[in-house]
Amino acid sequence: MTLALAAGVQAADSPAGSIRALQNSAIVSRGPDGQLAVMKKDGTPINGLKLSQYDALIDSPNIAAGADGVIHVAFIERQLASPFTLFVYHRQSADGGKSWSEPKNLSEDMPNIAVGGCRLLVDARNRVYVVWRSGLGLYFSTGNGSDVNLVYRVLNQGKWSKIIPIHPPGSATAQNVGALFSFAAIDGAGNAQVAWNACPNPFRPELTVNGMGLPGVGNGLVFQASLNGSSATPPKQVYMTPVTTNSNGGAYDKMCDDLSDLDGYFDGTGAPHFIAIVRPVRGGDNGSPIDLIENGKQTPAINLPSPYMETWFTPPKLLLDAQGRRHIIAFYHAGEHPAFRDYLVGSDDDPTVILTAKGKSATCMGFQAYQGPGGQMAVVMQTTEAGYNDSGDSWVSTSDGTAWSQPVCVTGNAARANYVAKNKGALLTVGTGDHYGPGAGAIAFDKDGHLLLALVNVKTGSFGLSAGGVLYASGSSSSPMLFFYKF
């Protein structure tokens, strides 16, 4: 089966290798209020090409483009026949996104094992890696902060490998062996790299007390592995947060800081540069300190407001601009107006506001940030004007380290809403309606400079039955869908 690209999605050509400005895309128009949006001149939203199958639950969308021009997507989707079963899927397009391969289920050979958080990479040899989190056993969670096994499959010359562990796997009886938080990226030499943190007890015997490994020591041990086709190098320790000694000499005698929500990049030598939320093991809630970790050193970068869990659920991202400067993209949830901000590492200047929510009920919901070629940075952001998450829009903005582009509204969900009421007699009325809310997105750039977007948009259907003005039956449904856009 092939899928046809929606009319108007293909933009005009530009010089090879240049990054195209979003406002110059054929699918972007400027409305009467000056707002840029993915729409026709008359304001009608332009639909992307739908890539999801079951539309029951979609998570962790990814997109990447190889040097050979092939576009790849990976995502997690729930199958309707198995309401509690999630699978990792891959699709690809060899014609610039006009048609796509059938979905390939990559995790089908892990029956009854939960999957979560996948990541898609294409290395310098056009080998395609899909990395994901898998449970330690039956009924084990794969959420961030849970111990999981990191596994992957690689597509090499048209053939998928088997499922390959990235590190010695943990299990129900060895739960501290797994990975907690992780990130993956292509390094400066074109190789696939994965880094993760773990509880040090199973790996650092000197941190045990009376022969016992205690989770309270802290999760400050960071490992890294390189992926070379169907081979993964043995994990190597690349960082350990400083260990302190409690003068009381009690059970929690030796401690190190917890690291969570790691994110970063790998340089040309494969060395990691990353940020993490840092929490003292027994410290109080003093905001959300974000440290930069590189070259064996840990340096405070920014401190986001409390509560800590708000930052934990919407973690910051580390990006490089065209001048090689580091930027931390973060959701600032405090203050008068919630906003998505760009903090230039090492600068005392005020952060740049990329997008803010204004209005009595308006708020920011979440964001995803991605590194492009030549220091190009891109973010996908979700906001709502209504104050609840089943209404609102997704926005895209880019920067090379100078100004951020005016955010483009991709979804135009207000124009998609549809409500109908019909009288079925003198007193009986049936009402139905659809409205839409934003979901996560992923960005990549192809070899011709097109911005490629894989974006979740969620359709919520509702109905109501009333008699004599009294509602006595109602219901709703939620249908998340994954779409592809090419700017």
C-alpha positions in Angstrom: 0.0 0.0 0.0 1.2 3.5 -0.7 -0.1 6.8 0.6 -0.4 9.9 -1.5 1.0 13.2 -0.2 -1.7 15.9 0.6 -1.9 18.6 -2.1 0.3 21.6 -1.4 2.7 19.9 0.9 5.6 19.9 -1.5 7.5 23.2 -1.4 9.5 24.7 -4.3 13.2 23.8 -4.7 16.0 25.8 -3.1 19.8 25.6 -3.4 21.1 22.2 -2.2 22.2 22.2 1.4 20.5 25.5 2.4 17.9 25.5 5.3 14.6 27.0 4.0 12.9 29.7 6.0 9.5 28.4 7.2 7.6 31.4 6.0 8.8 30.7 2.4 7.2 27.2 2.4 4.4 26.7 0.0 2.2 25.3 2.8 2.6 28.4 5.0 0.4 31.5 4.7 0.1 34.6 6.7 -3.4 35.3 8.1 -5.1 38.8 8.5 -3.7 39.1 12.0 -0.1 38.5 10.8 0.1 35.0 12.2 1.9 32.4 10.1 0.1 29.0 9.8 0.1 25.9 7.7 -3.0 26.8 5.7 -4.3 27.8 2.3 -4.7 31.4 1.4 -8.4 31.3 2.5 -7.4 30.1 6.0 -8.3 26.4 5.5 -5.9 24.2 7.4 -3.7 21.9 5.2 -3.6 18.3 6.3 -0.4 16.4 6.6 0.0 12.8 5.4 -1.4 10.4 8.0 1.1 7.7 9.0 -0.5 6.1 12.0 -2.7 3.0 11.8 -4.9 2.5 14.9 -5.2 6.0 16.3 -5.7 4.7 19.9 -2.4 5.9 21.5 0.7 7.3 19.9 3.9 8.2 21.7 7.5 9.2 21.0 7.4 10.2 17.3 10.8 10.4 15.6 11.9 11.5 12.1 15.3 11.4 10.4 16.6 11.7 6.9 19.6 9.8 5.5 22.3 11.1 3.1 20.7 8.9 0.5 17.5 11.0 0.7 15.4 8.4 2.4 13.1 9.7 5.1 12.5 7.5 8.2 9.9 7.7 11.0 9.7 5.7 14.1 6.9 5.8 16.7 5.1 3.9 19.4 1.5 3.0 18.8 -1.1 0.9 20.6 -2.8 -1.9 18.6 -6.6 -1.9 18.9 -6.9 -5.7 19.3 -4.6 -5.6 22.3 -5.7 -2.5 24.3 -2.7 -2.7 26.7 -0.1 -3.6 24.1 2.3 -1.0 22.6 4.6 -1.7 19.7 7.5 0.2 18.1 6.9 0.9 14.4 9.1 2.2 11.5 8.1 3.6 8.1 10.2 5.1 5.3 9.8 7.1 2.2 12.3 7.1 -0.8 10.4 9.8 -2.8 10.6 12.8 -0.4 7.6 11.8 1.6 5.1 11.4 -1.2 4.6 7.6 -0.4 5.6 5.5 2.5 6.3 1.8 3.2 4.0 -0.4 5.2 4.6 -0.1 9.0 7.2 -2.5 10.3 6.6 -3.7 13.8 10.0 -3.8 15.4 9.1 -5.0 18.9 6.7 -7.8 18.0 9.3 -10.4 19.1 9.1 -9.1 22.7 5.7 -10.5 23.6 4.2 -9.2 26.9 7.2 -6.9 27.5 6.3 -3.2 27.7 8.0 -0.8 25.4 8.5 3.0 25.7 10.4 6.0 24.6 12.0 5.2 21.2 14.8 7.1 19.4 15.6 7.0 15.6 19.1 7.6 14.3 20.7 7.4 10.8 24.5 7.1 10.7 27.0 8.2 8.1 26.7 4.8 6.3 22.9 5.2 6.1 22.3 2.5 8.6 19.0 3.1 10.5 18.9 2.5 14.2 15.7 2.5 16.4 16.5 2.4 20.1 13.8 1.9 22.7 13.1 1.2 26.4 11.9 -2.3 27.3 10.6 -3.6 30.6 12.7 -5.7 32.8 10.0 -8.4 32.8 6.3 -8.9 32.8 4.3 -5.8 34.1 7.4 -3.7 34.5 7.1 0.0 33.6 9.2 1.6 30.9 8.6 5.2 31.9 11.5 7.7 32.4 12.9 7.1 35.9 12.1 3.4 35.9 14.9 0.9 35.4 14.6 -0.5 31.9 16.6 -2.4 29.3 17.8 -0.4 26.3 17.6 -2.4 23.1 17.7 -1.6 19.4 17.3 -2.9 15.9 19.3 -1.7 12.9 18.3 -1.5 9.2 21.3 -2.2 7.0 21.1 -2.6 3.3 17.4 -3.3 3.4 17.5 -5.9 6.2 16.6 -5.5 9.8 18.7 -7.1 12.5 17.2 -9.0 15.5 16.6 -7.1 18.7 20.0 -6.3 20.3 20.6 -5.3 23.9 22.7 -2.2 24.4 23.9 -3.2 27.8 23.8 -6.4 29.9 20.1 -6.7 30.6 18.5 -6.3 34.0 15.7 -8.5 35.1 13.0 -8.8 37.8 15.8 -10.2 40.1 18.4 -7.6 39.1 16.4 -4.4 38.9 19.3 -2.0 39.5 21.3 -3.2 36.4 19.0 -1.3 33.9 19.0 2.2 32.6 17.1 5.1 34.1 17.3 8.0 31.7 19.0 8.0 28.4 19.7 9.9 25.2 21.0 8.9 21.8 22.5 10.8 18.9 24.9 10.7 15.9 28.3 12.0 16.9 30.5 14.4 15.0 32.1 11.5 13.0 28.8 10.1 11.9 28.5 7.2 14.4 25.5 6.2 16.6 26.0 6.7 20.3 23.8 6.1 23.4 24.3 7.3 26.9 22.3 6.5 30.1 22.5 6.7 33.8 22.1 4.0 36.4 22.3 3.3 40.1 26.0 2.7 40.9 25.5 0.0 43.5 25.9 -3.0 41.1 28.9 -1.4 39.4 30.8 0.4 42.2 31.4 -2.0 45.1 33.0 0.7 47.2 29.6 2.4 47.5 28.0 -0.5 49.3 27.5 -0.5 53.1 28.1 -3.8 54.9 28.0 -5.6 51.6 24.6 -4.2 50.7 23.9 -2.0 47.7 21.4 0.8 48.7 19.3 2.6 46.1 19.6 5.7 48.3 23.2 6.1 47.2 21.9 8.1 44.2 21.7 7.5 40.4 24.8 9.4 39.3 26.6 6.8 37.3 26.6 7.4 33.5 27.5 4.9 30.8 28.0 5.1 27.0 27.9 2.6 24.2 28.6 2.9 20.5 26.4 1.2 17.9 28.2 -0.2 14.9 25.5 -1.9 12.8 24.4 -5.0 14.7 27.3 -4.7 17.2 27.3 -2.6 20.3 30.5 -1.8 22.2 30.6 -2.9 25.8 29.3 -0.1 28.0 32.0 2.2 29.4 31.7 4.5 32.4 31.9 8.2 31.2 30.9 10.0 34.3 30.1 9.6 38.0 28.7 12.4 40.2 30.9 13.2 43.2 30.5 10.9 46.2 30.1 12.5 49.6 30.4 10.8 53.0 27.9 11.2 55.8 29.7 12.0 59.0 27.1 10.0 60.9 28.4 6.8 59.4 25.0 5.4 59.0 23.4 3.2 56.4 23.4 6.0 53.9 27.0 6.7 54.6 28.0 7.3 50.9 25.9 9.2 48.5 26.0 10.9 45.1 23.6 13.1 43.4 20.7 11.8 41.3 20.7 12.7 37.6 17.5 12.7 35.6 16.3 13.7 32.1 19.8 13.5 30.4 20.0 15.2 27.0 22.9 16.3 24.8 25.2 15.5 22.0 28.4 13.7 21.1 31.4 15.4 19.6 33.7 14.2 16.8 35.6 11.9 19.2 32.4 10.4 20.5 32.7 12.1 23.9 29.3 13.1 25.5 28.3 16.6 26.3 25.0 16.7 28.2 22.7 18.4 30.7 20.7 16.8 33.5 18.4 17.7 36.3 20.4 17.3 39.5 18.9 16.4 42.8 20.7 15.9 46.1 19.7 12.5 47.3 18.4 13.8 50.6 18.0 17.5 49.7 14.9 19.6 49.7 12.9 21.0 46.8 15.1 23.9 45.9 13.9 24.3 42.3 15.2 22.3 39.4 19.0 22.8 39.0 20.2 21.9 35.5 24.0 21.2 35.2 26.2 20.9 32.1 28.4 17.7 32.3 31.4 17.4 29.9 35.0 16.5 30.1 34.5 14.9 33.5 33.2 18.2 35.0 29.8 19.2 36.3 28.9 22.9 36.0 25.7 24.6 37.1 23.9 26.0 34.1 20.4 27.2 35.0 17.9 26.7 37.8 14.3 26.3 36.8 11.5 27.0 39.3 9.8 24.5 41.6 8.0 22.2 41.5 10.7 19.8 40.4 8.2 17.4 38.9 7.1 20.0 36.4 10.6 20.1 34.9 10.9 16.3 35.2 7.8 15.9 32.9 8.9 18.6 30.4 12.7 18.3 30.5 15.1 20.8 29.0 17.1 20.1 25.9 20.7 21.0 24.9 21.3 22.3 21.4 24.3 23.8 19.5 24.0 26.9 17.2 25.9 27.8 14.1 28.7 29.4 16.2 29.0 26.3 18.4 27.4 28.0 21.4 25.2 25.8 23.7 21.6 26.6 24.2 19.2 25.1 26.8 15.7 25.1 25.6 13.3 24.9 28.6 9.7 25.3 29.6 9.4 28.1 32.2 6.2 27.3 33.9 6.3 30.1 36.5 5.9 33.8 36.2 3.1 35.9 34.7 2.9 33.9 31.4 4.2 30.4 30.9 6.7 30.3 28.1 9.2 28.3 26.1 12.6 29.8 26.6 16.1 29.7 25.1 18.9 30.0 27.7 22.4 30.7 26.2 24.8 28.8 28.3 27.4 31.0 30.0 25.5 34.2 29.3 24.1 36.6 31.8 21.6 38.0 29.3 17.9 37.3 29.8 16.7 34.2 28.1 14.9 34.5 24.8 11.2 33.8 24.8 10.4 31.6 21.8 6.7 31.4 22.4 4.5 32.4 25.3 0.9 31.8 26.2 -1.2 34.9 26.9 -4.8 35.1 28.0 -6.8 34.2 31.1 -7.0 30.5 30.3 -4.0 30.1 28.0 -1.1 28.0 28.9 1.9 26.1 27.5 1.7 22.4 27.5 5.0 20.8 26.3 7.8 21.0 23.7 10.3 19.0 21.8 13.6 20.4 20.5 15.9 19.0 17.8 19.4 19.7 16.4 19.7 20.4 12.7 22.7 20.6 10.3 25.1 23.5 10.5 23.9 24.6 13.9 20.2 24.8 13.0 17.9 24.5 16.0 14.2 23.7 15.9 11.4 23.3 18.4 7.9 22.0 18.3 5.6 23.5 21.0 2.1 22.8 22.2 -0.1 25.5 23.7 -3.8 25.9 24.5 -6.0 29.0 24.7 -8.7 27.0 26.5 -6.8 25.8 29.6 -7.2 22.1 28.9 -5.2 19.7 26.9 -7.7 18.4 24.4 -7.8 21.8 22.7 -5.0 23.9 21.4 -2.3 23.9 18.7 1.2 22.9 17.8 3.8 25.5 16.7 7.2 25.3 15.0 10.1 27.7 15.2 13.8 27.6 14.1 17.0 29.5 14.8 20.7 29.3 13.9 21.6 31.1 17.1 20.4 34.6 16.0 16.7 35.4 16.3 14.1 32.6 16.5 11.7 32.6 13.6 8.1 33.7 14.1 6.3 30.5 15.3 4.2 28.8 12.6 0.9 27.3 13.8 0.9 23.9 12.1 -2.5 22.5 13.3 -5.0 25.3 13.0 -7.3 23.3 15.3 -9.9 26.0 15.9 -10.8 25.8 12.2 -11.0 22.0 12.4 -13.7 21.9 15.1 -17.2 20.8 14.0 -20.4 20.7 16.0 -23.8 19.6 14.8 -27.2 19.4 16.7 -30.3 17.7 15.2 -33.8 17.7 16.5 -35.3 14.2 16.6 -38.7 15.2 17.6 -40.4 18.0 19.6 -38.2 17.5 22.7 -35.4 15.1 21.6 -32.1 16.6 20.5 -28.9 14.8 19.4 -25.6 16.7 19.4 -22.3 15.5 18.0 -19.0 17.3 17.6 -15.3 17.0 17.0 -12.5 19.2 18.3 -8.7 18.8 18.3 -5.8 19.1 20.6 -2.0 19.1 20.1 0.5 16.2 20.6 4.2 15.7 20.5 6.2 16.3 17.3 9.7 15.5 15.9 11.8 17.5 13.4 14.6 16.7 10.9 16.0 18.3 7.8 16.5 16.6 4.4 19.5 17.1 2.2 17.8 19.9 0.3 17.0 21.9 3.4 13.4 21.1 3.8 12.1 20.9 7.4 10.4 17.5 8.0 7.9 17.2 10.7 6.2 14.2 12.2 3.4 15.5 14.4 0.7 14.0 16.6 -2.7 15.8 16.5 -5.6 14.4 18.7 -9.2 14.3 17.6 -11.8 14.3 20.4 -15.3 13.2 19.4 -18.3 13.8 21.6 -22.0 13.3 21.6 -25.0 14.2 23.8 -28.6 13.2 23.9 -31.1 15.6 25.6 -34.8 15.6 26.1 -36.7 18.7 27.1 -33.4 20.5 27.6 -32.1 17.9 30.0 -28.9 16.0 29.1 -29.3 12.3 30.0 -26.7 10.5 27.8 -23.3 11.6 26.6 -19.9 10.2 25.7 -16.6 11.0 24.0 -13.7 9.4 22.2 -10.0 10.3 21.6 -8.2 9.5 18.4 -4.5 10.6 18.3 -3.1 10.6 14.8 0.5 10.9 13.4 1.0 13.2 10.4 3.9 14.0 8.1 4.6 17.6 6.9 7.3 18.8 4.6 8.0 22.5 4.6 
